[in-house]
Amino acid sequence: LEQSGKRQQELMDSMMRDELAAARAVLKKHSMMLLTASKVYVRHPELGAAKENRDYVLRQVCEAVNTISDVAQGKRGPSANNLEGQGGELAAALDDFDDRVIMNSLTYDDSKMRPALEESLESIISGSALIADSSCTRDERREKIVMECNAVRQALQELLNEYMNNSGNPPTERLNVAIETMGLKTNDLRRQLRKAVVDHVADSFLDSGVPINLLVSAALAGDEQQVSEYSKLFTEHAAKLVEVANLACSMSTNEDGVKMVRHAAQQIANLCPQVINAAHVLASRSKSKPAQENMDIFKNAWEQQVRLLTDAVDDIVTVDDFLSVSENHILEDVNRCCLALQEKDAETLDRIAEAIQGRTNRIGDVVATEMDNYEPGVYTERVLSAVRMLRGQILPSFSTKVNEAINSIDPAGGAIGANVDENEFIDASRMVYDGVRDVRRAVLLNRGEGDYESDTDIEAASEVGSSIPESQKHDTTNIDEYPEITGITNAREAMKILPEEDKIKIAEQVAEFKTERQKFDREVSKWDDNGNDVIVLAKHMCLIMMEMTDFTRGKGHLKTTMDVIEAAQKISEAGTKLDKLARLIADECPESSTKKDLIAYLQRIALYCHQLNITSKVKADVQNVSGELIVSGLDSATSLIQAAKNLMNAVVLTVKASYVASTKYKKKQVDKEAAPLVVWKMKAPEKKPLVRPEAPEESRLKVRRGSTKKKQNPMEILSDFDQI
């Protein structure tokens, strides 16, 4: 092993290096297994399961030795060829489809491109159907995948029709809108598929130790019939782990991570029947010490391999997706837990409470592992503090309430004891959900504006203790705001067909807004938002205001008038929080012009938030005159942009005044030891490479010989000097 380790460090071929590392790991892991399996076979040669154990381990060791020999001779083994180039098939197909739908309208040929794109899309939808039809896919997620597949089909047909109408002509605005819509629809489908995969990961890796423990317990008891029953459960569990791993690989573009997951899943599939064989040997000879040692070795190998597979899957699943899905799972489990208490079902209450504790602990493990990728600082400390609060205080309190509820439920009459308060139980359950949500928010604190997706899948958190299913919640995205007008369903589409002169005026207003936004970026971007809620709230308000201005141009995530109203309400809520925090800063500041200015700016924020609430409720008027749609919404659009611009200016002034009020005046003597309300810390400059990276197109240029410096006669140089 030592010599092969040196050889591994010397290899230049990454595939051969990975293959050699895998072979060395097999040798190291199977050495003790070979010893115990051989001892069992020598002691009990009459058992076929013992022989299968010994043969499996011996075969693995021989293959590993052959692999090391092949790599030492510079030859690749079959395993390297099997794993090479196996990335996320479905993710790659979606990326390729996104590239192919962008074509040159001048050279577009409908007879060739339409069948090719339709065939490519149907292949993607077939892969999506495999995920949707999987046994662990939830009904709501399956419906959303089907809906997004139909939406992508429709968007493709509309895009191809636009290409056909513009064939041989330069691209028009309608064609660009159709391309943008196509990209949004494929992103929505990609998001639903990713979340479906994370649904599987969150459920399948929750209680991965239960099947193996049941199998080993039955084997130690010498109950062969129970071992046979638990063997079926264990086999199904292993098959589910492998299936989920393959699904995760299909939606990942991390080739190295996919390779690791596939290798770990293959090891799980190979090890599963041998663990069952070891259990059958122990059940037949429950008093045999070699059989017990063999079972312990195989159990430890299984648990280690499951941990390895779990870590590998976590590496190719983003922590944002995992936390988003886990938060919704916790909410569902908490509601089911409260419902079980109301129905006096102690067994269901105990089972769901264990699931909540398992999910919470897994969230803590995943987040802690993610924080290892960051340098220790304010951000990591805030995230880990939220995890410690969840694990150390909230979860034990919830467990205590669950135990009290279970013990107080009368098994005969099903009545709940007087010492259990349902409201307190619901409050403890709500604290679990709030704790998980706080962990997720803490993780998302360092995400920039471009890191957030256009998410039409924001699951609204229903009230804890409510039994209303997600499928019955009201969806505002499918509302037809203009039922009497054909061709337009929402206000965003109405903004797209405004008259050109109105669009020009709106563009002028948007240009002024962008100028104000540049001032905002210059002021806010220089501050580190870790520990500074003033900057966090300001960025949040700016992001929503940008979405509202995009709406006036017929773009962005806001579709209906109700979406704009809700966005204005979010700005008002953020403005209220900013007002509260800034007034606390002003209270600590002595009487001065700075304090007066800060209070005046806060009054402006309240005024402009109120204006935004008013202007957001004005809907564009659409009329159908002789078959032509006439839209009049200029005044409402310009008023909305003007209010957003004024609000952004007020926010910038508030940030400046808050900084001056926080740092330029000394605190009172009483408050010197108190923690500051906000931490004003300049953001560290971004790291830049010492060597400029070579552009891809430059690497393909021909290398030409550089011009050499022409040698000049010294006498000619002197003569030129004399003429000066």
JOURMO-V416139 format. One record per residue. N is the residue number from 0. RES is the residue in one letter. PHI is phi in degrees with one decimal (* if undefined). PSI is psi in whole degrees, 0 to 359 (* if undefined). Layout:
n = {N N}
res = {RES RES}
phi = {PHI PHI}
psi = {PSI PSI}
This chain:
n = {0 1 2 3 4 5 6 7 8 9 10 11 12 13 14 15 16 17 18 19 20 21 22 23 24 25 26 27 28 29 30 31 32 33 34 35 36 37 38 39 40 41 42 43 44 45 46 47 48 49 50 51 52 53 54 55 56 57 58 59 60 61 62 63 64 65 66 67 68 69 70 71 72 73 74 75 76 77 78 79 80 81 82 83 84 85 86 87 88 89 90 91 92 93 94 95 96 97 98 99 100 101 102 103 104 105 106 107 108 109 110 111 112 113 114 115 116 117 118 119 120 121 122 123 124 125 126 127 128 129 130 131 132 133 134 135 136 137 138 139 140 141 142 143 144 145 146 147 148 149 150 151 152 153 154 155 156 157 158 159 160 161 162 163 164 165 166 167 168 169 170 171 172 173 174 175 176 177 178 179 180 181 182 183 184 185 186 187 188 189 190 191 192 193 194 195 196 197 198 199 200 201 202 203 204 205 206 207 208 209 210 211 212 213 214 215 216 217 218 219 220 221 222 223 224 225 226 227 228 229 230 231 232 233 234 235 236 237 238 239 240 241 242 243 244 245 246 247 248 249 250 251 252 253 254 255 256 257 258 259 260 261 262 263 264 265 266 267 268 269 270 271 272 273 274 275 276 277 278 279 280 281 282 283 284 285 286 287 288 289 290 291 292 293 294 295 296 297 298 299 300 301 302 303 304 305 306 307 308 309 310 311 312 313 314 315 316 317 318 319 320 321 322 323 324 325 326 327 328 329 330 331 332 333 334 335 336 337 338 339 340 341 342 343 344 345 346 347 348 349 350 351 352 353 354 355 356 357 358 359 360 361 362 363 364 365 366 367 368 369 370 371 372 373 374 375 376 377 378 379 380 381 382 383 384 385 386 387 388 389 390 391 392 393 394 395 396 397 398 399 400 401 402 403 404 405 406 407 408 409 410 411 412 413 414 415 416 417 418 419 420 421 422 423 424 425 426 427 428 429 430 431 432 433 434 435 436 437 438 439 440 441 442 443 444 445 446 447 448 449 450 451 452 453 454 455 456 457 458 459 460 461 462 463 464 465 466 467 468 469 470 471 472 473 474 475 476 477 478 479 480 481 482 483 484 485 486 487 488 489 490 491 492 493 494 495 496 497 498 499 500 501 502 503 504 505 506 507 508 509 510 511 512 513 514 515 516 517 518 519 520 521 522 523 524 525 526 527 528 529 530 531 532 533 534 535 536 537 538 539 540 541 542 543 544 545 546 547 548 549 550 551 552 553 554 555 556 557 558 559 560 561 562 563 564 565 566 567 568 569 570 571 572 573 574 575 576 577 578 579 580 581 582 583 584 585 586 587 588 589 590 591 592 593 594 595 596 597 598 599 600 601 602 603 604 605 606 607 608 609 610 611 612 613 614 615 616 617 618 619 620 621 622 623 624 625 626 627 628 629 630 631 632 633 634 635 636 637 638 639 640 641 642 643 644 645 646 647 648 649 650 651 652 653 654 655 656 657 658 659 660 661 662 663 664 665 666 667 668 669 670 671 672 673 674 675 676 677 678 679 680 681 682 683 684 685 686 687 688 689 690 691 692 693 694 695 696 697 698 699 700 701 702 703 704 705 706 707 708 709 710 711 712 713 714 715 716 717 718 719 720 721 722 723}
res = {L E Q S G K R Q Q E L M D S M M R D E L A A A R A V L K K H S M M L L T A S K V Y V R H P E L G A A K E N R D Y V L R Q V C E A V N T I S D V A Q G K R G P S A N N L E G Q G G E L A A A L D D F D D R V I M N S L T Y D D S K M R P A L E E S L E S I I S G S A L I A D S S C T R D E R R E K I V M E C N A V R Q A L Q E L L N E Y M N N S G N P P T E R L N V A I E T M G L K T N D L R R Q L R K A V V D H V A D S F L D S G V P I N L L V S A A L A G D E Q Q V S E Y S K L F T E H A A K L V E V A N L A C S M S T N E D G V K M V R H A A Q Q I A N L C P Q V I N A A H V L A S R S K S K P A Q E N M D I F K N A W E Q Q V R L L T D A V D D I V T V D D F L S V S E N H I L E D V N R C C L A L Q E K D A E T L D R I A E A I Q G R T N R I G D V V A T E M D N Y E P G V Y T E R V L S A V R M L R G Q I L P S F S T K V N E A I N S I D P A G G A I G A N V D E N E F I D A S R M V Y D G V R D V R R A V L L N R G E G D Y E S D T D I E A A S E V G S S I P E S Q K H D T T N I D E Y P E I T G I T N A R E A M K I L P E E D K I K I A E Q V A E F K T E R Q K F D R E V S K W D D N G N D V I V L A K H M C L I M M E M T D F T R G K G H L K T T M D V I E A A Q K I S E A G T K L D K L A R L I A D E C P E S S T K K D L I A Y L Q R I A L Y C H Q L N I T S K V K A D V Q N V S G E L I V S G L D S A T S L I Q A A K N L M N A V V L T V K A S Y V A S T K Y K K K Q V D K E A A P L V V W K M K A P E K K P L V R P E A P E E S R L K V R R G S T K K K Q N P M E I L S D F D Q I}
phi = {* -66.7 -66.2 -67.9 -66.0 -64.9 -64.0 -63.0 -70.0 -85.3 -69.4 -96.0 -76.6 -66.4 -64.9 -67.6 -65.5 -65.7 -65.3 -67.2 -63.0 -63.9 -65.3 -63.8 -65.1 -62.6 -61.9 -67.4 -77.2 -94.4 -64.5 -70.1 -62.3 -64.0 -64.9 -67.9 -64.4 -68.4 -64.0 -65.7 -67.2 -66.9 -76.7 -129.8 -69.2 -77.6 -90.6 -65.5 -64.4 -65.4 -65.0 -63.6 -58.9 -63.3 -64.8 -63.2 -64.4 -62.5 -64.9 -63.2 -66.1 -65.0 -64.3 -65.6 -64.1 -63.9 -63.9 -61.7 -64.1 -63.4 -66.0 -62.6 -92.9 83.1 -109.6 -88.8 -85.2 -66.4 -66.2 -66.0 -68.7 -70.4 -91.1 -73.1 76.0 -94.7 -93.4 -75.5 -64.5 -69.7 -63.7 -66.1 -64.7 -66.0 -63.4 -64.9 -65.3 -60.4 -72.5 -75.4 -75.0 -92.3 -129.5 -87.3 -66.9 -69.3 -113.0 -70.3 -121.2 -65.6 -66.5 -98.4 -78.1 -62.2 -62.1 -66.1 -69.3 -64.0 -66.0 -63.9 -66.8 -64.3 -65.2 -64.7 -66.5 -64.1 -64.7 -66.9 -65.0 -62.7 -69.9 -66.5 -86.5 -63.6 -64.7 -93.0 -70.7 -73.0 -61.0 -65.4 -67.1 -62.1 -63.7 -67.3 -64.3 -61.7 -63.5 -68.8 -62.3 -65.5 -65.9 -66.4 -58.1 -64.4 -63.1 -66.5 -64.3 -65.5 -67.0 -65.1 -65.1 -66.3 -60.1 -67.0 -68.4 -103.1 -60.3 84.7 -121.6 -63.6 -64.5 -105.2 -64.7 -64.0 -67.7 -63.7 -65.4 -65.0 -65.6 -63.8 -63.0 -61.5 -65.0 -64.6 -67.2 -67.5 -65.3 -63.1 -64.4 -60.7 -65.9 -64.4 -67.0 -61.5 -70.5 -64.4 -63.9 -67.0 -55.4 -62.2 -62.6 -65.1 -83.7 -74.4 -94.9 -76.8 -119.5 -72.2 -92.6 -68.3 -60.0 -67.8 -68.1 -63.6 -64.7 -67.2 -62.3 -65.7 -68.2 -64.7 -76.8 75.5 -91.9 -68.8 -65.2 -68.6 -62.7 -63.7 -68.9 -71.0 -64.6 -65.3 -62.6 -65.9 -64.5 -63.2 -63.6 -63.7 -63.1 -67.7 -60.8 -66.1 -62.9 -64.4 -61.5 -67.3 -64.6 -63.1 -65.3 -65.4 -109.2 -117.3 -104.3 -84.1 -64.5 -64.5 -65.3 -62.3 -61.2 -65.2 -65.0 -63.4 -65.9 -65.2 -65.6 -63.9 -65.9 -63.0 -63.7 -72.4 -80.0 -54.8 -63.5 -74.6 -64.5 -65.9 -61.6 -62.5 -67.5 -64.9 -62.2 -67.5 -64.7 -74.9 -129.3 -67.1 -92.9 -77.8 -67.0 -59.3 -66.5 -66.3 -63.2 -63.2 -64.3 -62.9 -65.2 -68.5 -64.7 -62.0 -63.7 -65.0 -62.7 -65.5 -69.8 -65.9 -62.1 -64.0 -65.4 -61.4 -64.2 -66.5 -67.1 -61.7 -68.2 -98.2 -107.4 -69.4 -67.0 -65.1 -63.6 -63.0 -69.2 -62.3 -70.0 -64.1 -61.7 -69.3 -64.5 -61.8 -62.4 -62.3 -66.2 -64.9 -64.6 -66.0 -65.0 -64.7 -66.1 -64.0 -66.1 -65.7 -87.5 60.3 -102.3 -67.2 -65.1 -64.6 -61.4 -65.1 -66.3 -70.7 -63.3 -64.4 -64.0 -63.4 -64.8 -64.3 -64.0 -64.6 -64.2 -67.1 -59.4 -62.1 -65.0 -64.8 -67.7 -62.7 -64.6 -64.6 -68.6 -65.4 -82.2 -112.2 -70.2 -57.9 -173.8 -64.2 -63.3 -64.5 -65.9 -66.9 -65.9 -65.9 -65.8 -64.4 -65.6 -63.6 -62.3 -65.3 -79.0 -86.2 -121.3 -69.8 -65.4 -60.3 -63.8 -64.3 -62.3 -62.6 -63.1 -65.6 -62.9 -62.1 -67.1 -65.7 -69.7 -87.8 -76.3 -74.9 -63.0 -81.9 -92.1 75.5 -87.4 -96.3 -64.6 -71.8 -82.9 -108.6 -101.5 -61.8 -64.8 -66.5 -64.2 -65.4 -64.0 -64.0 -67.7 -63.8 -64.6 -63.1 -62.2 -62.7 -64.8 -64.3 -65.2 -64.6 -62.2 -64.0 -64.4 -64.8 -65.6 -81.9 -64.6 -93.5 -79.5 -81.4 -61.3 -78.3 -83.2 -86.7 -87.0 -77.1 -106.3 -89.1 -113.1 -75.6 -76.0 -70.7 -76.5 -73.6 -67.2 -65.6 100.1 -89.5 -105.8 -75.7 -71.0 -62.2 -67.5 -93.9 -75.1 -77.2 -110.4 -83.3 -74.4 -101.5 -77.0 -93.9 -77.5 -128.1 -65.8 -84.7 -111.8 -87.4 97.8 -133.5 -116.6 -142.5 -69.0 -64.4 -65.8 -65.5 -66.2 -69.1 -107.2 -63.2 -57.9 -60.8 -66.2 -69.1 -62.5 -64.8 -65.3 -65.1 -62.3 -63.9 -65.3 -65.0 -62.5 -64.9 -64.1 -65.3 -61.8 -66.0 -68.2 -62.2 -62.6 -61.3 -62.2 -63.2 -80.2 -86.4 -67.4 -82.6 -103.7 -80.3 -84.8 -71.1 80.3 -126.8 -70.4 -62.7 -69.7 -61.2 -66.2 -63.6 -63.2 -62.1 -65.6 -63.0 -61.8 -68.4 -63.7 -64.8 -63.6 -68.9 -70.0 -62.5 -61.1 -67.1 -100.6 77.4 -128.5 89.7 -89.8 -78.2 -109.0 -104.6 -61.8 -64.3 -62.7 -66.5 -62.9 -64.5 -63.3 -64.1 -66.0 -63.9 -63.7 -64.1 -64.0 -64.2 -63.2 -64.1 -64.9 -64.4 -61.4 -63.2 -68.0 -66.5 -69.8 -63.7 -64.6 -66.2 -65.3 -81.8 -90.1 -66.8 -60.3 -163.9 -65.8 -63.0 -63.4 -64.1 -63.0 -62.0 -65.1 -65.6 -65.6 -65.7 -65.5 -63.4 -59.6 -61.2 -64.5 -72.2 -63.4 -64.7 -63.4 -61.5 -61.5 -74.1 -68.5 -71.2 -90.0 -87.0 -97.0 -64.8 -92.7 -121.1 -127.3 -107.3 -111.8 54.3 81.1 -109.6 -83.6 -116.2 -112.7 -127.6 -146.2 -66.2 -62.4 -66.3 -67.4 -66.4 -65.1 -64.2 -67.0 -63.9 -65.4 -64.6 -64.6 -63.3 -65.6 -64.9 -62.4 -66.4 -65.7 -60.0 -64.3 -66.3 -61.6 -61.9 -67.1 -65.2 -63.6 -64.6 -67.1 -82.3 -115.9 -89.5 -123.5 -73.1 -73.8 -67.7 -62.3 -67.5 -98.8 -65.0 -87.8 -74.1 -69.9 -68.5 -65.0 -135.6 -107.8 -92.8 -133.5 -65.2 -72.7 -66.6 -64.0 -66.7 -74.1 -121.0 -66.3 -69.4 -114.4 -65.0 -65.2 -76.5 -67.4 -58.1 -71.5 -71.2 -69.1 -95.6 -71.1 -71.5 -83.8 -105.8 -72.7 -72.1 -72.6 -86.7 -74.5 -73.5 -76.8 -118.8 -67.1 -61.3 -66.4 -65.8 -65.4 -66.4 -66.3 -63.6 -68.7 -67.0 -77.6 -73.4}
psi = {323 317 320 329 321 319 324 321 335 343 140 331 119 324 316 326 318 321 319 321 318 319 319 322 321 315 317 321 327 358 312 324 322 321 309 320 322 321 319 319 322 321 324 69 346 347 122 326 325 319 320 320 310 317 321 310 318 320 319 317 318 319 322 318 319 322 316 320 316 317 322 332 3 19 145 142 172 330 326 320 329 324 347 132 12 83 197 106 312 320 319 322 321 318 317 322 319 323 324 334 347 107 169 117 338 329 18 133 107 326 335 317 324 309 323 315 321 321 319 319 319 326 319 318 326 317 324 325 326 320 319 324 0 152 329 358 128 153 318 320 321 317 321 322 315 318 317 325 316 323 321 319 312 318 324 317 320 322 316 324 321 319 318 321 332 14 126 1 160 155 142 176 322 323 318 322 320 322 318 319 321 317 321 320 319 326 321 317 317 320 317 322 318 317 329 319 317 328 312 314 315 327 317 326 17 306 59 345 351 310 318 324 321 318 315 321 317 323 319 328 350 19 97 325 317 327 320 321 315 338 323 316 319 320 318 320 315 318 324 320 317 319 315 321 318 323 318 322 324 336 19 143 6 97 317 318 320 319 318 318 316 320 316 321 322 322 323 315 323 324 334 305 332 328 321 320 317 324 320 321 315 322 324 326 69 340 356 124 317 324 321 317 320 319 318 319 316 325 314 320 320 312 321 321 324 319 320 317 320 314 321 319 320 330 329 359 128 145 332 314 318 316 323 313 319 325 318 323 318 319 316 315 322 318 319 325 315 322 321 324 318 327 359 40 94 322 313 322 316 317 316 324 321 321 320 316 320 317 318 316 322 322 316 319 315 316 319 320 321 322 340 342 355 153 139 136 196 320 308 323 322 318 311 330 320 322 317 321 318 314 321 333 310 312 316 322 319 318 321 315 322 316 319 319 318 317 334 346 122 118 333 305 343 17 153 135 162 341 2 121 118 324 320 322 317 322 318 322 320 325 326 311 316 323 318 319 322 321 316 317 322 322 323 1 328 9 135 177 323 351 345 139 160 98 109 5 32 107 116 132 115 165 136 132 353 143 18 123 156 328 340 3 152 131 116 349 340 12 134 107 343 71 334 353 125 142 349 130 336 173 329 319 327 323 333 332 25 154 153 322 327 321 323 317 320 321 323 318 320 324 319 322 320 324 318 325 326 320 319 314 319 324 318 324 344 352 142 126 0 117 8 92 339 315 321 313 321 316 320 316 321 319 317 321 324 321 323 321 326 325 322 342 8 25 179 189 338 126 310 168 326 324 319 320 317 323 319 323 322 320 320 319 316 321 322 318 319 320 316 315 317 327 327 321 319 326 328 348 134 165 121 174 328 316 318 318 318 316 323 320 324 324 324 317 316 319 312 330 320 320 319 319 324 310 335 342 357 118 144 141 127 128 147 103 112 42 358 132 127 120 132 102 24 314 316 322 313 324 321 316 320 318 320 320 315 320 320 321 319 324 318 314 324 319 315 313 325 321 315 316 332 328 334 354 138 146 165 159 327 327 13 324 353 152 144 151 317 153 114 106 127 138 137 141 150 145 135 144 144 329 130 125 141 129 148 323 332 329 341 357 152 140 116 153 130 152 132 149 126 130 137 141 135 327 325 323 318 322 322 325 323 331 346 *}
